[in-house]
Amino acid sequence: MPTISAADGTSIHYRVIGDGPRTVVLVHGWMVSGAVWTSLLESLDLTGLRLVVPDARGTGQSGRAKEGFSIQGLAQDVLAVVDAVGAKRFTVVGHSMGGQVAQWIASEVPDRVEGLALFNTVPASGLPLPSDAAGLFRTSAGDRQKQSTILGLACKKLSAEALEVALADAATVSEDSIQKVFDAWTAGGFESRLASITAPTLVVSTDDPFLPPSFLRQAVAGHIRGARMAHIPGPGHYPQVESPHETAAVLSAFLAGANPA
């Protein structure tokens, strides 16, 4: 499996699926690794696509760093992977906190991003949680019961098998990642950058109890020029796991509509 060294020497692991002319980068969220996209990848038509799926530092097969867990730092890691695979232009797809990373990337290199798809994204302004929830989330590293509780709160259609896969993935995420990335995504604070985004943008909502459609429309789509909304009824926070076929269909339609060719 390929890896690159980030600016601070941390190894960043990534997968490449497909060899099409169009590069699509999938950015995962908090408490999981790039493995969260696997069910979606199995449902997606790969014709013409090259999918790049990084593991953020502290997750999956990437290095266990102590620092670099800001949204900007995580975005720079993804851009280092994009450069390593030689993609001058690319589409970026982000989920949850990974949607914040995707928004940062699209604002940092707008001339390179040809499409931006955000699934249940955390807004650039952040998402502060009530103190009891914050305590649960921030102290969940290596705690199967806490992580199971979080997934139970967030998901609507997670099968027992999918829950076990998600918990196995979450168990490998470092304590530094759990705590410092949590602090980063709840704080946000870079909404002023969104005016720089020029890519066609799709904001996708579900029946997520934390990020309802009306909130995403106001807090995300309303701040990105020309952004459109789509809704997938049924799943909660992890549509790519809970409803992979429906999620793949929405993403494929977006990619067809945003096709630079």
N, C-alpha and C positions, 0 to 999 in steps of 0.2 A: 504494500500500500504506500502511495507516495506521501512524503512529508516535505515541508519547507521549514526554514528557520525564520522566525519572526525577528523584528528589529532588535529585540532584547535577547535573542538566542533561543527562545522557547520553540520547541518543535510543534508545528501545526500539521495535523494529519488531515487528509482529504481523500474523497473518492471521486472518480470520474466515470460516468456512465454514458455510453453513446459516443459517437464520433461525428455528429452532424456539424454543420457550419455555424449554428447558432448556439452560443453559450448561455446557459441559465444557471445561476448560482442560488442554491437553497441554503438559507441561513436559519439555524434552529434557535429555539428560545432557551429559557432558564431551566435548570434542573434536569436537562436531557442533553444528548449529543446529536450528531447528524443522523444517528440511527432512527430518530423519530420520523424521518422522511421515507423509510423503507417501504411501508405499505403503499404510499402514494406512488413511489417509483415503479412498483409492480403494476400499478393501474394506469400509468401514463403512457401515451403513445410517444415513443422516443424518436419518431421519424424527423430527421433534420436537426435534432437537438444533441448537444453535449452538456450533460448535467454535471455540475461541480458541487460537491457536498462536503464542506469542511466540518471538522470537530473543533469547536472553540477551545481555547486553552483551558485546561482543568477538566475537560470532558472527553469521553470516548478514548481514542488512542493518541490524543495530543498531550503535550507536556504539562506537568503540574507546576505552573508558575505561582509566584507569590503576589505578583503585581500585574498590571496591564488589563484589569477587568472593567475599566470604564467603557462606555458605549463607543467612544472614539478609539480606544485601544483595541476593542474587539473588531471594529470596522477596519482598522489598519491591518489586522491579521487577515481578514477576508480579502482585502485588496492585495495583500502579498501573495495569497493563493491565486487570485485572478491573474496577477502578473506572471506567476510561475507557470501557468498553463497557457500563457501567450494570448489572452483574450483582450484585444484592444477595446471592443465594445461587448456589452453583455446585458442580460436581463437579471434583475435581482428579486428573489422571492423571500420574504421574511415572515416568520411566525412568532407572535407574542413579543418577547423582548428582542427576538431576531428581527422583528419588524422595525424596531427602533434602530438597530444596526443598519438595516437596509435603507431606512430614511436618511441616516447619516451619510452612507455611501452615495446615495443618489444626489445629495446636496453637495458632497465633496468633489465628485467627478461627474457633473451633470452631462458633460459632452461624451462620456463613455457609457452611460446607462440608457439603454433603449427601451426599457420597460421596468415598472416597479409594481409588484403584487404583494399586498400586505394582508395576511390572514390573522384575524383577531390580534391585531398589533397593539402593543402598548403605545400610547401617544408619545410624541417627542417631549411633551410637557411633563411626562412621568405619570405614575399611578400610585399615589400614597394609599396605604392600606390601614384599616383600623388596627389599633395596637395589638389586639389579641391575634389577628390574622398575621400581622407582621412578625410577631414573636414565633408563631408556628412556622412560617415560611423560612425565616432567617436562620432558625436553629435545626433545620431538617436534614442537614448533611449526614449521610450514613444512617439515618433513622427510618427504617422501613415503614413503621407505623405512621409517622408524621407524613412521609411522602405518599403513602396510600391515602391518608386523609385528604391531602391536598388534591390528589388526582380525583378522589371521590367528590370533592366540592366542585371541581372544575369541569368534569366530564358528564355527559348525558348518555352516551351509547358505547361505553368502553367495555368490551367483552372481558371475561375472566382471563383469557389467554393474553389479550392485548395488555391488560393491567400487569400481568407478570412480566411481560417483555419490557414495559415501561419502567417498572420497579427495578428490574435488573440493570437497565441503562442508568437510571437515577442513582443507583447504589455506587456507581463508579465515579460520579461527579465529585470533585474535590471540595473540601470545606471552604477554601478560599474562593472558589467559583460560586458556591451557594451563597455565601455571605456578601461578597463584594459585588457580584453581579446583581444580587437582590437590591443592594444599596443604590446601584447605578440605575436600574430600570424604574425603581419607585421614585427616584429623584428627577430623572429626565433633565429638563432645563435647556434644551437646545431647539425649541420650537421656532426661534428666529431664523434658523437655517432653512426652514421648509420653503421659503420663497425662492430659493435657488434651484429647486427641483423642476426639471423641464420634461422628464420622461412621462409617457402615458402611464397613469397610475390607477390601479384597481384596489379598493379597500373592501375586503370580504368579511362579512359578519356571519355569525351562527346564532344558536340559542345559548351562547356563552353567558353564564350568570354574572361574570365579572365585567364583560365588555359588550353590552347590548348594542344593537344596530344604531339606535338614536345617539348613543354616546360616541360611537366611532364616526358617525356622520359629522357630529359637531366638533369633536376633539382632533380628528385626523383628516378626513376628506375635506372638511371645510377650510383647512389650512394649506392644501396642496392644489395648485392651479390645475383645473380641469379634471380632478380626481373623480372617478365613478365608484359607485357602490354595487356590490352583489351580495346576496344572502343565501346561505345554505341552511335550510330548516332541519332541525333534528339534533345535530351534534352539539357538544359543548365546546370547551376551549381547544381541543385537539382534533379538528376536523380531518386532518390528514391521516389520523389513526382511527378515529371513530367512523368516518364516512369517506374512505379513500377514493372510491369510484366517483362519487359526486364532486369531491374536491378536485380530482384529476380533470373532470369535465370542465369545471369552472376555470382551472388554470389553463387547460388546452384552448378554450375559447378566447381567453385573454391573450395568450401567445399568438393565436391566429390573427386577432384584431390588431395587435401591436407589432405585427411582423414588419421589420424594417424593409424587407424585400418587396 
